[in-house]
Amino acid sequence: MGSLNHTEFISTNGRVTSHDGPPYWHDVCGRIVHSEVRLPLPVLTRRPRLPDWTIRYGSGDPRLAIDASLVFRSMVRPVTSRSERLGVEVTAYRDATGLWWHSEAIGAFHVSPDERSVTVWPDARADEGALGVVLTAPIAAFVLYHLNLPALHASAVATEGGAMAFLGSAGRGKSTMAAAFVRRGVPLLADDLLPLEEQPDGVYGQPGLPSMKVWEQTAEHTLGLQPDSLPSLAASMPKKLLSLDGQPTLTREPSRLQRIYLLDRYDPVGTGRETIEIIPLDRRDSLTTILGQISCAPFLRAIDYARYLSLFARLVAQTPVQVLRYPSGFDHQKTVCARLLEDLEKR
């Protein structure tokens, strides 16, 4: 596949256009949201049905409604998938009123007890892009989990032989790995947020958001794009937003998961080697890995995991979960992709 032309990725394919102002209608992984905040997604020109969930701006000071004695969990949580550069201090609260998510740099977010309404109090330093990143990542993952659409913190592509998913902590290269396949003509299934659905013949990856969050180096060296031609996720975030809506490089059809790879990237210069290893995990370690990669895991209680435990167990029973140990660097992407496609052929 040749170099990708940026203009090929920004088409709205006739279904979405610019909007004069809020409220906006968006499709988030097949669930409709009615939002006063414009999300980094195509805007639907016509209301398709009643919304599955809503987003609105709050009034007053949200701190007055938060009881610090009911802290659910505190953690350092990145606003994108790369904590090394974009980590912000986040505190999550859970009480009788629902879930609270707060960051001094971005704002406060409240999810209602029925998980169908999100209220936003932006920080004065946050732009709409930063709000959109939070609302389409950790907050959306939490809402979708309770709308019968659990999602993994993963990127995935849909090959002719089924879907391959890439797991890993922040900065492990999930989006870059998916981008390497996209450059080679394999459609993207999801980036960063991979919804799962159980069907009679197995567990499928559902189409995620119609975009990718990529570093400038990935845009240039993997996808062949000019980074300056892509919009930033937000003013404070160096990652770029690549829209794929309506393009052949994006699939809107579910794909049965055939391989799951836990990425373990190493420096070939520092180690003096360039080998690619695929190491199978046993059933117990596979399930532990999957549970650790649920997108909204920091917000879940023990009882919440039980809701989809049978789905996760079926997933690891049908799909090999393997550690992929591979050399970093754009020069190695062709070899790594070829090795994974070869592994996929082993039924």
Buried (B, 14 or more C-beta within 10 A) or exposed (E): EEEBEBEEBBEBEEEBEEEEEEBBBBBBBBBBBBBBBBBBBBBBEEEEEEBBBBBBBBEEEBEEBBEEEEBBBEEEBBBBBBBEEBBBEBBBBBBEBBBBBBBEEBBBBBBBEEBBBBBBBBBEEBBBBBBBBBBBBBBBBBBBBBBEBBBBBBBBBBBEBBBBBBBBBBBBBBBBBBBBBBBBEBBBBBBBBBBBBBEEEBBBBBBBBBBBBBBBEBBBBBBBBEBEBBEBBBEBBBBBBBBBBBBEBBBEEBBBBBBBBBBBBBEBEEEEEBEBEBEEBEEEBBBBBBBEBBBBBBBBEEEBBEEBEEBBBBBBEEBBBBBBBBBBBEEBBEEBBEBBBEBBEEE
